[in-house]
Amino acid sequence: MPNKQVFPTKGNLISFKKSLDLAEKGYELMDKKRNILIREMMSHLDDVRELRDKISSTYKKAYQALQEANITLGVVNDIARAISIDNGLEVTYRSVMGVEIPKVSHEKQEIRLKYGIENTNTKFDYAYRKFREVLEMTVKLAEVDNSVYRLADAIRKAQKRANALDNIVIPDFKSNIKYITDALEEKEREEFARKKVIKSRQSRE
């Protein structure tokens, strides 16, 4: 329905037509953005599934090896404390249609066994290596998971804006344009009829 406060003038008609053109272009851009973001997100989903499976499998092996090490060596908390904390993480970002996608880099450190070898065994060494593998995969999973979340949120917002343009804004502009056009045409017909009547009277006189 047209807005009752809209006045049927040529100036308003031009203004609404310009606004309609901008709204239609905005809808096209939103739809394009949504499709690009969906493709970007889909490219990450397979990575998420694969990484989760690998992490689950590697965690299982690592904990099993750690359990065996605990059985053969006793509780290995003191040995584990000798392993230094890994702080080699760096996060940068790249933009995809205005969405900041994280890139998590991990500087791989050379494996150096800082605990006394005489106090451990192959089970502990194996668990140590497996947990390092989990670390690498967790870094990648954190990057991909966060990317998917950001993309999904941006897709939802783009879809919401596109729907508002397509279902509310654009139809409103079209309705107002039709209302003004019809009103102006009716006014022109009335003016034409009035002039015709005046001309007819003048001719009779």
C-alpha positions in Angstrom: 0.0 0.0 0.0 1.3 3.5 -0.8 2.2 5.8 2.1 -0.8 8.1 2.7 1.6 10.9 3.5 3.2 10.7 0.0 2.2 13.7 -2.2 1.7 12.8 -5.9 4.2 15.3 -7.4 6.7 14.8 -10.2 9.5 15.6 -7.8 8.5 12.8 -5.5 8.1 10.5 -8.5 11.7 11.1 -9.6 12.9 10.8 -6.0 11.1 7.4 -5.5 12.4 6.1 -8.8 16.0 6.9 -7.8 15.5 5.3 -4.4 14.0 2.2 -6.1 17.0 2.0 -8.4 19.4 2.2 -5.4 17.4 -0.4 -3.4 17.4 -2.8 -6.3 21.2 -2.4 -6.7 21.6 -2.8 -3.0 19.6 -6.1 -3.1 21.8 -7.4 -6.0 24.9 -6.5 -4.0 23.6 -8.2 -0.8 22.6 -11.3 -2.8 26.0 -11.4 -4.4 27.7 -10.9 -1.1 25.6 -13.7 0.5 26.5 -16.2 -2.3 30.3 -15.4 -2.1 30.2 -15.8 1.7 28.3 -19.1 1.4 30.9 -20.4 -1.1 33.7 -19.3 1.3 32.0 -21.0 4.2 31.4 -24.3 2.3 35.1 -24.4 1.5 35.8 -24.6 5.2 33.2 -27.1 6.3 35.0 -30.2 4.9 38.2 -29.0 6.7 36.2 -28.8 10.0 34.9 -32.3 9.7 38.3 -33.8 8.7 40.1 -31.9 11.5 37.6 -33.0 14.1 38.0 -36.6 13.1 41.8 -36.4 13.1 41.9 -34.6 16.5 39.6 -37.2 18.0 41.7 -40.1 16.7 45.0 -38.5 17.7 43.8 -37.5 21.2 42.7 -41.0 21.8 46.1 -42.4 20.9 47.9 -39.7 23.0 45.8 -40.3 26.1 46.2 -44.0 25.7 50.0 -43.7 25.5 49.9 -41.3 28.5 47.9 -43.7 30.5 50.4 -46.5 29.7 53.2 -44.1 30.6 51.5 -43.4 33.9 51.2 -47.1 34.5 54.9 -47.9 33.7 56.4 -44.8 35.2 54.0 -43.7 37.9 52.2 -40.3 37.7 54.2 -38.2 35.2 53.1 -34.7 36.4 56.7 -33.8 37.4 58.1 -34.9 34.1 55.4 -33.0 32.2 56.2 -29.8 34.0 59.7 -29.9 32.5 58.1 -29.4 29.0 58.1 -25.6 28.2 55.0 -23.8 27.2 54.5 -23.2 23.5 53.8 -19.5 22.8 54.5 -19.5 19.1 51.1 -18.3 17.9 50.2 -15.4 15.7 46.8 -14.2 14.4 46.4 -12.1 11.3 43.2 -11.4 9.3 42.1 -11.2 5.7 38.9 -9.6 4.4 36.2 -11.5 2.4 33.4 -9.1 1.4 34.0 -7.1 4.6 34.2 -10.1 6.9 37.5 -10.4 8.8 38.6 -14.0 8.5 41.4 -15.1 10.9 44.6 -16.7 9.9 46.3 -18.5 12.8 50.0 -19.2 12.3 52.0 -21.5 14.6 55.7 -21.4 14.5 56.7 -25.0 14.8 59.5 -25.5 17.3 62.0 -28.2 17.0 61.2 -31.1 19.3 63.6 -31.0 22.1 63.1 -33.4 25.0 63.8 -31.3 28.1 62.9 -34.0 30.6 65.4 -36.6 31.7 65.4 -39.5 29.3 66.4 -41.9 32.0 63.2 -41.1 33.9 60.8 -41.8 30.9 60.2 -44.5 28.3 58.9 -44.8 24.7 55.3 -44.6 25.8 55.9 -41.1 27.3 57.8 -40.0 24.2 55.1 -41.2 21.9 52.4 -39.4 24.0 54.5 -36.3 23.9 54.7 -36.4 20.1 51.0 -37.2 19.7 50.0 -34.2 21.9 52.2 -32.0 19.7 50.3 -33.3 16.7 47.1 -32.4 18.5 48.4 -28.9 19.1 49.0 -28.3 15.4 45.6 -29.6 14.5 43.9 -27.6 17.2 45.5 -24.4 15.9 44.1 -25.1 12.5 40.7 -26.1 13.8 40.5 -22.9 15.9 41.2 -20.9 12.7 38.6 -22.8 10.6 36.0 -22.9 13.3 36.2 -19.2 13.9 36.1 -18.5 10.2 32.9 -20.6 9.8 31.3 -18.8 12.7 32.1 -15.3 11.4 31.0 -16.3 7.8 27.7 -17.8 9.1 26.9 -14.7 11.1 27.7 -12.4 8.1 25.5 -14.6 5.8 22.6 -14.4 8.2 22.9 -10.6 8.3 23.2 -10.3 4.5 20.2 -12.6 4.1 18.2 -10.5 6.5 19.0 -7.3 4.7 18.3 -8.8 1.3 15.0 -10.1 2.5 14.1 -6.7 3.9 14.9 -5.0 0.6 13.2 -7.6 -1.5 10.0 -8.0 0.6 9.5 -4.6 2.2 11.6 -1.7 0.8 11.4 -2.4 -2.9 7.6 -3.3 -2.9 7.0 -0.1 -0.9 8.9 2.1 -3.5 7.1 0.4 -6.4 3.7 0.9 -4.7 4.4 4.6 -4.1 5.6 5.0 -7.7 2.4 3.4 -9.0 0.3 5.6 -6.7 2.0 8.8 -7.8 2.0 7.8 -11.5 -1.7 6.9 -11.4 -2.5 10.2 -9.6 -0.5 12.3 -12.0 -2.1 10.5 -15.0 -5.5 11.1 -13.5 -4.7 14.7 -13.0 -3.5 15.1 -16.6 -6.7 13.5 -17.8 -8.8 15.9 -15.7 -6.7 18.8 -16.9 -7.1 17.6 -20.5 -10.9 17.3 -20.1 -11.1 20.7 -18.4 -9.3 22.3 -21.3 -11.5 20.5 -23.8 -14.6 21.8 -22.1 -13.2 25.3 -22.0 -12.3 25.1 -25.7 -15.7 23.8 -26.6 -17.4 26.7 -24.7 -15.2 29.2 -26.5 -16.0 27.7 -29.8 -19.8 28.0 -29.2 -19.4 31.6 -28.1 
